[in-house]
Amino acid sequence: KKFDAARNDVYFQGKPSTGFTMSSGDSFRIGQTTFLIQDVDSSAVLVGKKFGDFKLLKSLGVGVLGPFFGAINSKGTQQVTVKIIDDVIVGSEGARLEEAGKIFVSKRPACVAMHFDAGQADGLWYVVREYVQGTPLSKAIETQTKMTPPKAQEIIVHTARLLQELHSLGLCHGNLKPSNIITRLGTVRLIDPAMGCAVARKLTRNDLPQ
């Protein structure tokens, strides 16, 4: 952000300055006071907010689609994951996103984490899905020194069958990557779909993370 100093006793990176552009990790001094610029997790302000019947408990991180949270239902009996989909991803595709969400909620295909709710609250698009236990394929690749060809083939075949089931419902995953392939006790589950091909196409544009 741009900071215009109105006084001569402003120092940026140890040198007198009347204006400078700051980024995370930079420091500046006004008089005898030194300030350090640090990033702030803006998604943390959503903790405690309710989306449908589910209250956000803690931030779990930020993915390509947006931040995601651990949440619980109003009765305190069901723990889930809530994904807030970034407005940049949704764009003008809100209607298609909502339609895809309804299909995921109503059909609840076993190939992906079960979806319990999807919609919009206070201008924010959200998806509530099952918390899937297991090991992301990305982590398995990092921690294993070598994956045997039969094991790799097993995961590939299972993933292909899951995608085929999803496509038979007229849906596509659109966000397939090792971190969204969960393995557990010889089974494979998919998580974090892009909620519709129209949204998925935006995820493959060159100007967005892949």
C-alpha positions as CSV (number, residue, x, y, z in Angstrom):
1,K,0.0,0.0,0.0
2,K,1.1,3.6,-0.6
3,F,2.1,5.6,2.4
4,D,2.7,9.4,1.9
5,A,4.7,10.9,4.7
6,A,3.8,14.5,5.6
7,R,6.8,15.0,7.9
8,N,10.6,14.8,7.4
9,D,11.1,12.4,10.4
10,V,9.8,9.4,8.5
11,Y,12.3,6.6,7.8
12,F,11.8,3.7,5.4
13,Q,14.4,0.9,5.6
14,G,16.6,3.2,7.6
15,K,16.6,6.1,5.2
16,P,14.6,9.4,5.3
17,S,11.6,9.2,3.0
18,T,8.5,11.2,2.1
19,G,6.6,8.3,0.4
20,F,7.1,4.6,-0.2
21,T,5.3,1.4,-1.1
22,M,5.2,-1.2,1.7
23,S,4.8,-4.9,1.6
24,S,4.8,-7.7,4.2
25,G,8.1,-7.8,6.1
26,D,9.0,-4.1,5.6
27,S,9.5,-1.8,8.5
28,F,9.3,2.0,8.8
29,R,9.8,4.6,11.5
30,I,7.8,7.7,12.4
31,G,9.7,9.7,15.0
32,Q,10.8,7.2,17.7
33,T,8.1,4.5,16.8
34,T,9.0,1.7,14.4
35,F,6.3,-0.2,12.6
36,L,6.5,-3.7,11.0
37,I,4.2,-4.7,8.2
38,Q,2.8,-8.2,8.5
39,D,0.2,-10.3,6.7
40,V,-3.1,-10.8,8.5
41,D,-5.4,-13.8,7.9
42,S,-8.6,-12.0,6.8
43,S,-10.5,-15.3,6.9
44,A,-10.2,-15.4,10.7
45,V,-12.9,-12.7,11.0
46,L,-15.4,-15.3,9.8
47,V,-14.9,-17.7,12.7
48,G,-18.1,-17.8,14.7
49,K,-20.3,-16.9,11.8
50,K,-23.1,-19.3,10.8
51,F,-23.7,-20.6,7.3
52,G,-27.0,-22.5,7.2
53,D,-27.1,-24.7,10.3
54,F,-23.4,-24.7,10.7
55,K,-21.1,-22.5,12.8
56,L,-17.5,-21.9,11.9
57,L,-15.2,-23.0,14.6
58,K,-11.7,-22.5,13.2
59,S,-9.8,-21.7,10.0
60,L,-8.2,-24.7,8.4
61,G,-6.4,-22.9,5.6
62,V,-6.9,-21.4,2.1
63,G,-7.3,-23.3,-1.1
64,V,-7.7,-22.4,-4.7
65,L,-11.4,-21.9,-4.3
66,G,-11.1,-19.9,-1.1
67,P,-10.7,-20.3,2.7
68,F,-12.1,-23.4,4.4
69,F,-13.1,-23.9,8.1
70,G,-13.9,-26.6,10.6
71,A,-17.6,-26.2,11.6
72,I,-20.3,-27.9,13.7
73,N,-24.1,-28.0,13.4
74,S,-26.4,-26.3,15.9
75,K,-27.0,-29.5,17.9
76,G,-23.2,-30.0,18.2
77,T,-23.5,-33.5,16.8
78,Q,-22.0,-33.2,13.3
79,Q,-18.5,-31.9,12.4
80,V,-18.0,-30.7,8.9
81,T,-15.9,-28.6,6.6
82,V,-17.2,-25.3,5.2
83,K,-15.6,-23.8,2.1
84,I,-16.1,-20.2,1.3
85,I,-15.8,-19.7,-2.5
86,D,-13.9,-16.7,-3.6
87,D,-15.9,-14.1,-5.6
88,V,-13.2,-14.0,-8.3
89,I,-13.9,-17.7,-8.9
90,V,-17.7,-17.3,-8.9
91,G,-17.9,-14.2,-11.0
92,S,-21.1,-14.3,-13.0
93,E,-21.5,-18.0,-12.6
94,G,-23.5,-17.8,-9.3
95,A,-26.6,-19.5,-10.8
96,R,-24.7,-22.4,-12.2
97,L,-22.8,-22.8,-9.0
98,E,-26.0,-22.9,-7.0
99,E,-27.5,-25.5,-9.4
100,A,-24.4,-27.7,-9.1
101,G,-24.5,-27.3,-5.4
102,K,-28.1,-28.5,-5.3
103,I,-27.1,-31.6,-7.3
104,F,-24.2,-32.4,-5.0
105,V,-26.5,-32.0,-2.0
106,S,-29.4,-34.0,-3.4
107,K,-27.5,-36.8,-5.1
108,R,-24.6,-37.1,-2.6
109,P,-22.5,-39.1,-4.9
110,A,-20.3,-41.5,-3.0
111,C,-17.3,-40.7,-5.2
112,V,-16.8,-37.3,-3.4
113,A,-17.2,-36.1,0.1
114,M,-20.9,-35.8,1.0
115,H,-22.3,-32.3,0.6
116,F,-24.9,-31.2,3.2
117,D,-25.6,-27.6,2.1
118,A,-24.6,-25.1,-0.5
119,G,-25.7,-21.5,-1.1
120,Q,-25.2,-17.9,-0.3
121,A,-25.2,-16.0,3.0
122,D,-24.5,-12.3,3.4
123,G,-23.1,-12.2,-0.1
124,L,-20.7,-15.1,0.5
125,W,-21.0,-18.4,-1.5
126,Y,-20.4,-21.4,0.7
127,V,-20.4,-25.2,0.6
128,V,-20.8,-27.5,3.6
129,R,-19.3,-31.0,3.1
130,E,-18.3,-34.1,5.1
131,Y,-14.9,-34.0,6.8
132,V,-13.1,-36.9,5.1
133,Q,-10.5,-38.7,7.2
134,G,-7.5,-40.1,5.5
135,T,-4.2,-39.1,3.9
136,P,-4.0,-36.7,1.0
137,L,-2.2,-38.3,-1.9
138,S,0.1,-35.2,-2.0
139,K,1.3,-36.0,1.6
140,A,1.7,-39.7,0.7
141,I,3.9,-38.7,-2.2
142,E,6.0,-36.4,0.0
143,T,6.5,-38.9,2.8
144,Q,7.1,-42.1,0.9
145,T,10.5,-42.6,-0.7
146,K,9.0,-44.8,-3.4
147,M,5.5,-45.8,-4.4
148,T,5.3,-49.2,-6.1
149,P,3.8,-49.4,-9.6
150,P,0.9,-51.6,-8.4
151,K,0.0,-49.1,-5.6
152,A,0.1,-46.2,-8.1
153,Q,-2.0,-48.1,-10.6
154,E,-4.5,-48.9,-7.8
155,I,-5.0,-45.3,-6.9
156,I,-5.2,-44.2,-10.6
157,V,-7.9,-46.8,-11.4
158,H,-9.9,-45.9,-8.3
159,T,-9.7,-42.2,-9.1
160,A,-10.8,-42.8,-12.7
161,R,-13.8,-44.8,-11.6
162,L,-14.8,-42.1,-9.2
163,L,-14.6,-39.5,-11.9
164,Q,-16.6,-41.7,-14.2
165,E,-19.4,-41.8,-11.6
166,L,-19.3,-38.1,-11.2
167,H,-19.5,-37.5,-14.9
168,S,-22.5,-39.8,-15.1
169,L,-24.4,-37.3,-13.0
170,G,-23.5,-34.5,-15.4
171,L,-20.9,-33.1,-13.0
172,C,-17.1,-32.6,-13.3
173,H,-14.6,-32.3,-10.5
174,G,-12.7,-29.4,-12.0
175,N,-10.2,-29.2,-9.2
176,L,-8.5,-32.6,-9.3
177,K,-5.0,-32.7,-7.8
178,P,-3.1,-34.9,-5.3
179,S,-4.1,-32.9,-2.3
180,N,-7.8,-33.5,-3.2
181,I,-7.4,-37.3,-3.5
182,I,-7.8,-38.9,0.0
183,T,-6.6,-42.4,0.6
184,R,-7.5,-44.5,3.6
185,L,-7.4,-48.3,4.2
186,G,-7.2,-49.1,0.5
187,T,-10.0,-46.8,-0.5
188,V,-10.0,-43.5,-2.4
189,R,-12.3,-40.4,-1.9
190,L,-12.3,-37.1,-3.7
191,I,-12.8,-33.8,-2.0
192,D,-13.2,-30.1,-2.9
193,P,-14.8,-30.2,-6.4
194,A,-15.1,-26.9,-8.2
195,M,-18.9,-27.2,-8.0
196,G,-19.7,-27.1,-11.7
197,C,-17.8,-27.1,-15.0
198,A,-18.4,-23.3,-15.5
199,V,-16.5,-22.6,-12.4
200,A,-13.9,-25.3,-13.2
201,R,-13.1,-23.6,-16.5
202,K,-12.1,-20.5,-14.5
203,L,-9.7,-22.6,-12.4
204,T,-7.8,-23.5,-15.5
205,R,-7.2,-20.0,-16.8
206,N,-3.6,-18.9,-16.9
207,D,-4.1,-16.1,-14.5
208,L,-5.4,-18.2,-11.7
209,P,-3.6,-20.8,-9.5
210,Q,-3.8,-24.4,-10.8
